[in-house]
Amino acid sequence: IMAFAVGVIWYTGAQFIYLLGALICQGMAYGIVSVIRPMFVRQYFPTQVIGRIIGIITMIGLLLQASAPMVGSYLLLEINPNALFGAILTFNIISLILSIAFTTHLYRKRVA
């Protein structure tokens, strides 16, 4: 959802209404991920390591959220607003590809 929203914003030239729509989409996506994350971890990992895996996933997310304002400000002010949206779009596409590959690998390992 977020990758689509960022693509639309990039295409339209970052008008306020589109930025507001993107923030709403981002909030909805984050809410869904917050609820689904423990479910996936529980489904694919043994009970003994669930806490460790959720901690690692949460740590990565928090580090990215902590560094996002600095990196985003740099891209927005020093380079170009389109560079910011391009970076977000690229990051989301990479995350989608990695998550599909990871869950597919774990599913195949679990079935075998």
C-alpha positions as CSV (number, residue, x, y, z in Angstrom):
1,I,0.0,0.0,0.0
2,M,2.8,2.4,1.0
3,A,4.8,1.8,-2.2
4,F,1.7,2.5,-4.3
5,A,1.0,5.7,-2.3
6,V,4.6,6.9,-2.7
7,G,4.5,6.2,-6.4
8,V,1.3,8.3,-6.8
9,I,2.9,11.1,-4.8
10,W,6.0,11.0,-6.9
11,Y,4.0,11.1,-10.1
12,T,1.7,14.0,-9.0
13,G,4.4,16.3,-7.7
14,A,3.8,16.0,-4.0
15,Q,0.7,18.1,-3.4
16,F,-0.6,18.3,0.1
17,I,-3.7,16.2,-0.3
18,Y,-1.6,13.3,-1.7
19,L,0.9,13.6,1.1
20,L,-2.0,13.4,3.6
21,G,-3.3,10.3,1.7
22,A,0.1,8.7,1.9
23,L,0.3,9.3,5.6
24,I,-3.1,7.7,6.1
25,C,-2.0,4.7,4.0
26,Q,1.2,4.4,6.0
27,G,-0.6,4.5,9.3
28,M,-3.0,1.8,8.2
29,A,-0.2,-0.4,6.9
30,Y,1.8,0.1,10.1
31,G,-1.2,-0.9,12.2
32,I,-1.7,-4.0,10.1
33,V,2.0,-5.0,10.4
34,S,2.0,-4.4,14.1
35,V,-0.9,-6.9,14.5
36,I,0.3,-9.5,12.0
37,R,4.0,-9.5,12.9
38,P,3.7,-11.7,16.0
39,M,1.4,-14.1,14.2
40,F,3.9,-14.7,11.4
41,V,6.7,-15.2,13.9
42,R,4.7,-17.7,15.8
43,Q,3.8,-19.5,12.7
44,Y,7.3,-19.9,11.2
45,F,9.6,-20.1,14.3
46,P,9.8,-22.5,17.2
47,T,8.4,-21.4,20.6
48,Q,11.9,-21.1,22.1
49,V,13.0,-18.3,19.9
50,I,9.9,-16.3,19.4
51,G,10.9,-13.5,21.9
52,R,14.3,-13.2,20.2
53,I,12.9,-13.0,16.7
54,I,10.3,-10.4,17.6
55,G,13.0,-8.4,19.4
56,I,15.2,-8.4,16.4
57,I,12.4,-7.4,14.1
58,T,11.3,-4.6,16.5
59,M,14.9,-3.3,16.9
60,I,15.4,-3.1,13.1
61,G,12.1,-1.2,12.8
62,L,12.9,1.2,15.6
63,L,16.4,1.9,14.2
64,L,14.9,2.7,10.8
65,Q,12.3,4.9,12.4
66,A,14.9,6.7,14.4
67,S,17.2,7.4,11.4
68,A,14.4,8.3,9.0
69,P,14.0,12.0,9.9
70,M,17.7,12.6,9.4
71,V,18.0,10.7,6.1
72,G,14.6,12.1,4.9
73,S,15.6,15.7,5.7
74,Y,18.9,15.3,3.9
75,L,17.2,13.9,0.8
76,L,14.5,16.5,0.9
77,L,16.6,19.6,1.5
78,E,20.0,18.8,-0.1
79,I,19.0,16.7,-3.1
80,N,15.4,16.9,-4.2
81,P,11.9,16.0,-3.0
82,N,11.7,13.3,-5.7
83,A,14.8,11.7,-4.3
84,L,13.0,11.2,-0.9
85,F,10.0,9.6,-2.6
86,G,12.2,7.5,-4.8
87,A,14.2,6.3,-1.8
88,I,11.0,5.4,0.0
89,L,9.6,3.6,-3.0
90,T,12.8,1.7,-3.5
91,F,13.0,0.7,0.1
92,N,9.4,-0.6,0.1
93,I,9.9,-2.6,-3.0
94,I,13.1,-4.2,-1.6
95,S,11.2,-4.9,1.7
96,L,8.4,-6.5,-0.2
97,I,10.7,-8.7,-2.3
98,L,12.7,-9.8,0.8
99,S,9.6,-10.6,2.8
100,I,8.1,-12.7,0.0
101,A,11.4,-14.6,-0.5
102,F,11.8,-15.1,3.3
103,T,8.3,-16.3,4.0
104,T,8.4,-18.6,0.9
105,H,11.7,-20.1,2.0
106,L,10.3,-20.7,5.6
107,Y,7.1,-22.1,4.3
108,R,9.0,-24.6,2.0
109,K,11.3,-25.5,4.9
110,R,8.3,-26.1,7.2
111,V,6.4,-28.2,4.6
112,A,9.4,-30.4,3.8
